[in-house]
């Protein structure tokens, strides 16, 4: 680049140097702006990732509670089935006993 003080066209040299300085400043501003946008996107993705992880943790906790309830319900169903089997056996025994008594009373009455 030509020297401003020794040039035959000092205004042109000054304009060229000024344009070069502003070009470099504009380039730096654009780079800073793009870096800021990239940092903003990264922060947004990081925040979204944390939010998504928190939601996943909540859903896992909820699913674990549902599994615990399901296990309790399965145990209750098994307990009720066993009780039902015992009641059926007791009812069958009571019915057969009542039939025998009725048959015995019929034989005595005849």
C-alpha positions as CSV (number, residue, x, y, z in Angstrom):
1,X,0.0,0.0,0.0
2,X,1.2,3.4,-0.8
3,X,2.2,6.0,1.8
4,X,-0.4,8.8,2.2
5,X,2.3,11.5,2.5
6,X,4.4,10.5,-0.5
7,X,1.6,9.5,-2.9
8,X,0.5,11.6,-5.9
9,X,-3.1,10.8,-4.9
10,X,-3.3,11.3,-1.1
11,X,-7.1,11.4,-1.1
12,X,-7.3,8.0,-2.9
13,X,-4.8,6.5,-0.6
14,X,-6.7,7.8,2.4
15,X,-10.0,6.5,1.1
16,X,-8.4,3.1,0.3
17,X,-6.8,2.8,3.8
18,X,-10.1,3.9,5.4
19,X,-12.0,1.4,3.3
20,X,-9.5,-1.3,4.4
21,X,-9.8,-0.4,8.0
22,X,-13.6,-0.4,7.9
23,X,-13.6,-3.6,5.9
24,X,-11.5,-5.3,8.7
25,X,-13.8,-3.8,11.4
26,X,-16.9,-5.0,9.5
27,X,-15.3,-8.5,9.1
28,X,-14.5,-8.6,12.8
29,X,-18.1,-7.5,13.6
30,X,-19.5,-10.2,11.4
31,X,-17.3,-12.8,12.9
32,X,-18.3,-11.7,16.4
33,X,-21.9,-11.7,15.5
34,X,-21.7,-15.2,14.0
35,X,-19.8,-16.5,17.1
36,X,-22.5,-15.0,19.3
37,X,-25.3,-16.7,17.2
38,X,-23.4,-20.0,17.5
39,X,-23.0,-19.6,21.2
40,X,-26.7,-18.7,21.5
41,X,-27.7,-21.8,19.6
42,X,-25.4,-24.0,21.7
43,X,-26.9,-22.5,24.9
44,X,-30.4,-23.1,23.6
45,X,-29.6,-26.7,22.6
46,X,-28.0,-27.2,26.0
47,X,-31.0,-25.8,27.8
48,X,-33.3,-28.0,25.6
49,X,-31.2,-31.0,26.4
50,X,-31.4,-30.4,30.1
51,X,-35.2,-29.9,29.9
52,X,-35.6,-33.0,27.9
53,X,-33.4,-35.0,30.4
54,X,-35.6,-33.7,33.2
55,X,-38.7,-34.8,31.4
56,X,-37.2,-38.2,30.7
57,X,-36.3,-38.5,34.4
58,X,-39.8,-37.6,35.4
59,X,-41.3,-40.2,33.0
60,X,-38.9,-42.9,34.3
61,X,-39.9,-42.1,37.9
62,X,-43.6,-42.3,36.9
63,X,-43.0,-45.6,35.1
64,X,-41.3,-47.0,38.1
65,X,-44.2,-46.0,40.3
66,X,-46.6,-47.7,37.9
67,X,-44.5,-50.8,37.9
68,X,-44.7,-50.9,41.7
69,X,-48.5,-50.4,41.6
70,X,-48.8,-53.2,39.0
71,X,-46.7,-55.5,41.1
72,X,-48.9,-54.8,44.2
73,X,-52.0,-55.4,42.1
74,X,-50.6,-58.7,40.7
75,X,-49.9,-59.8,44.3
76,X,-53.4,-58.8,45.3
77,X,-54.9,-60.7,42.4
78,X,-53.0,-63.9,43.3
79,X,-54.1,-63.5,47.0
80,X,-57.7,-63.1,45.8
81,X,-57.5,-66.1,43.5
82,X,-56.2,-68.3,46.4
83,X,-59.0,-67.0,48.6
84,X,-61.5,-67.7,45.9
85,X,-60.2,-71.3,45.6
86,X,-60.5,-71.8,49.4
87,X,-64.0,-70.3,49.4
88,X,-65.1,-72.6,46.5
89,X,-63.8,-75.6,48.3
90,X,-65.6,-74.6,51.5
91,X,-68.8,-73.9,49.6
92,X,-68.5,-77.3,47.8
93,X,-68.0,-79.0,51.2
94,X,-70.9,-77.2,52.8
95,X,-73.2,-78.0,49.8
96,X,-72.2,-81.7,49.8
97,X,-72.8,-81.8,53.6
98,X,-76.2,-80.2,53.2
99,X,-77.1,-82.7,50.5
100,X,-76.1,-85.6,52.6
101,X,-78.1,-84.3,55.6
102,X,-81.1,-83.7,53.3
103,X,-80.8,-87.2,51.9
104,X,-80.4,-88.7,55.4
105,X,-83.5,-86.7,56.6
106,X,-85.5,-88.0,53.6
107,X,-84.5,-91.6,54.4
108,X,-85.6,-91.1,58.0
109,X,-88.9,-89.5,57.1
110,X,-89.7,-92.4,54.7
